[in-house]
Amino acid sequence: MSCPQCAVGALHTGTPEGRIETVHGLPTYIADPPAGQEPKGIIVFLPDAFGLELVNNKLLADKYARRTNARVYLPDFMNGHYLGAHMFDVMDVILKKNGTWMDTFWKVPAVFQAIYNAAPFRFFNRESVSKPKVLKFFHDMRANEAASQAVGAAGFCWGGKWVFMLCADREKAANGKSLIDFGYTAHPSDIAMPQDAEAVKLPLSVCCGDNDAVFSLKQLQQCKEILEAKDKDKFEVVIVPGATHGFAVRGSPLEENATENGRQAEQQAVDWYNRWFEKSKT
């Protein structure tokens, strides 16, 4: 959680269709393609600060599985140290414009509650703790079920940093393959520009709003210039007008623009995965 926008959002309605199992040592939500469809490959979903438990993440994993015919893994890389959905209400109080002195009064306990929840998340999910878990999962997967399957990564906010890292292709699996074959990220957090973009080697699609308080428009434009100058076939950066941080996962269903922005991000991801799963066959 890098800023208030990392905890802003709304719950989505729906019933997840997948299941929770232990995969390579981690509790993992698994979404399968429609019945009778052989998986084209695997997509590993690296979530935002709300982690495994947020229903929005599970519902989006279901959509990816259904629309790409891939098996989707949503592992608990955070070991339970994620933000709860109650933070949406907390942030609404903090960010509400003051109308009366009571509005100001209620901000005080809300700020303390936000700090109380955010501090453990940042501590337990810092890079030195998370990186070994993320890499181990991908190594184990490549050594087993993904030894001969294409692997995509999907990263949101916190998870976006890891997609950039995996697409840098610095570390190989024991069988000599890259840990992933291609990646997609929406509104990534903690991206160091320009070095993270310059390091990317594997196909990567980025989706981000021009009103993102975490990944600024200046950084986003720089990322677009660096990636697309390498190869416009392997890299794309889509800038969504008016979209804020978190829109691909946590946009309010009550706001038409937020809903449409979320659909656009989903479609971009689905198109990217379908394209590269198809290319991986050749």
Solvent accessible surface area in square Angstrom, and as a share of the most:
residue,aa,sasa,rsa
1,M,30,0.14
2,S,51,0.33
3,C,27,0.16
4,P,67,0.42
5,Q,39,0.17
6,C,4,0.02
7,A,0,0.00
8,V,48,0.28
9,G,20,0.19
10,A,24,0.18
11,L,94,0.47
12,H,54,0.24
13,T,131,0.76
14,G,49,0.47
15,T,114,0.66
16,P,43,0.27
17,E,133,0.59
18,G,27,0.26
19,R,99,0.36
20,I,90,0.46
21,E,81,0.36
22,T,101,0.58
23,V,16,0.09
24,H,48,0.22
25,G,61,0.58
26,L,29,0.14
27,P,61,0.38
28,T,0,0.00
29,Y,5,0.02
30,I,6,0.03
31,A,3,0.02
32,D,54,0.28
33,P,13,0.08
34,P,56,0.35
35,A,110,0.85
36,G,85,0.82
37,Q,91,0.41
38,E,148,0.67
39,P,25,0.16
40,K,70,0.30
41,G,0,0.00
42,I,3,0.02
43,I,0,0.00
44,V,0,0.00
45,F,0,0.00
46,L,0,0.00
47,P,2,0.01
48,D,0,0.00
49,A,2,0.02
50,F,1,0.00
51,G,1,0.01
52,L,8,0.04
53,E,100,0.45
54,L,7,0.03
55,V,34,0.20
56,N,3,0.01
57,N,0,0.00
58,K,28,0.12
59,L,25,0.12
60,L,14,0.07
61,A,0,0.00
62,D,8,0.04
63,K,76,0.32
64,Y,1,0.00
65,A,1,0.00
66,R,111,0.40
67,R,95,0.35
68,T,2,0.01
69,N,37,0.19
70,A,0,0.00
71,R,79,0.29
72,V,0,0.00
73,Y,13,0.05
74,L,0,0.00
75,P,0,0.00
76,D,10,0.05
77,F,1,0.00
78,M,2,0.01
79,N,106,0.55
80,G,40,0.39
81,H,63,0.28
82,Y,53,0.20
83,L,5,0.03
84,G,27,0.26
85,A,37,0.28
86,H,86,0.38
87,M,0,0.00
88,F,10,0.04
89,D,98,0.51
90,V,11,0.06
91,M,5,0.02
92,D,82,0.42
93,V,58,0.33
94,I,36,0.18
95,L,93,0.46
96,K,118,0.50
97,K,185,0.78
98,N,88,0.45
99,G,65,0.62
100,T,83,0.48
101,W,183,0.64
102,M,72,0.32
103,D,29,0.15
104,T,66,0.39
105,F,105,0.44
106,W,136,0.48
107,K,34,0.14
108,V,85,0.49
109,P,61,0.39
110,A,9,0.07
111,V,62,0.36
112,F,139,0.58
113,Q,77,0.34
114,A,11,0.08
115,I,102,0.52
116,Y,170,0.65
117,N,31,0.16
118,A,16,0.12
119,A,55,0.43
120,P,55,0.34
121,F,3,0.01
122,R,100,0.37
123,F,115,0.48
124,F,79,0.33
125,N,7,0.04
126,R,103,0.38
127,E,93,0.42
128,S,83,0.53
129,V,49,0.28
130,S,0,0.00
131,K,77,0.33
132,P,79,0.50
133,K,52,0.22
134,V,0,0.00
135,L,24,0.12
136,K,117,0.50
137,F,2,0.01
138,F,0,0.00
139,H,50,0.22
140,D,38,0.20
141,M,0,0.00
142,R,2,0.01
143,A,68,0.53
144,N,88,0.45
145,E,63,0.28
146,A,0,0.00
147,A,39,0.31
148,S,101,0.65
149,Q,54,0.24
150,A,13,0.10
151,V,0,0.00
152,G,0,0.00
153,A,0,0.00
154,A,0,0.00
155,G,0,0.00
156,F,0,0.00
157,C,3,0.02
158,W,17,0.06
159,G,0,0.00
160,G,0,0.00
161,K,41,0.18
162,W,7,0.03
163,V,0,0.00
164,F,4,0.02
165,M,31,0.14
166,L,8,0.04
167,C,0,0.00
168,A,2,0.02
169,D,23,0.12
170,R,169,0.62
171,E,72,0.32
172,K,99,0.42
173,A,7,0.06
174,A,107,0.83
175,N,75,0.38
176,G,51,0.49
177,K,83,0.35
178,S,18,0.12
179,L,6,0.03
180,I,0,0.00
181,D,48,0.25
182,F,2,0.01
183,G,0,0.00
184,Y,0,0.00
185,T,0,0.00
186,A,0,0.00
187,H,0,0.00
188,P,0,0.00
189,S,5,0.03
190,D,67,0.35
191,I,14,0.07
192,A,37,0.28
193,M,30,0.13
194,P,48,0.30
195,Q,103,0.46
196,D,24,0.13
197,A,0,0.00
198,E,101,0.45
199,A,25,0.19
200,V,3,0.02
201,K,123,0.52
202,L,27,0.14
203,P,10,0.07
204,L,0,0.00
205,S,0,0.00
206,V,0,0.00
207,C,0,0.00
208,C,0,0.00
209,G,0,0.00
210,D,52,0.27
211,N,86,0.44
212,D,8,0.04
213,A,68,0.53
214,V,28,0.16
215,F,3,0.01
216,S,45,0.29
217,L,71,0.35
218,K,168,0.71
219,Q,57,0.25
220,L,0,0.00
221,Q,83,0.37
222,Q,65,0.29
223,C,0,0.00
224,K,70,0.29
225,E,120,0.54
226,I,34,0.17
227,L,0,0.00
228,E,32,0.14
229,A,87,0.67
230,K,83,0.35
231,D,55,0.28
232,K,154,0.65
233,D,69,0.36
234,K,64,0.27
235,F,7,0.03
236,E,46,0.21
237,V,2,0.01
238,V,46,0.27
239,I,50,0.25
240,V,1,0.01
241,P,102,0.64
242,G,55,0.52
243,A,2,0.02
244,T,53,0.31
245,H,8,0.04
246,G,2,0.02
247,F,11,0.05
248,A,12,0.09
249,V,3,0.02
250,R,4,0.01
251,G,14,0.14
252,S,24,0.15
253,P,71,0.45
254,L,170,0.85
255,E,103,0.46
256,E,149,0.67
257,N,120,0.61
258,A,17,0.13
259,T,42,0.24
260,E,92,0.41
261,N,22,0.11
262,G,16,0.16
263,R,142,0.52
264,Q,70,0.31
265,A,1,0.01
266,E,22,0.10
267,Q,73,0.32
268,Q,20,0.09
269,A,0,0.00
270,V,4,0.02
271,D,77,0.40
272,W,6,0.02
273,Y,0,0.00
274,N,45,0.23
275,R,80,0.29
276,W,30,0.11
277,F,2,0.01
278,E,93,0.42
279,K,82,0.35
280,S,55,0.35
281,K,134,0.57
282,T,152,0.88
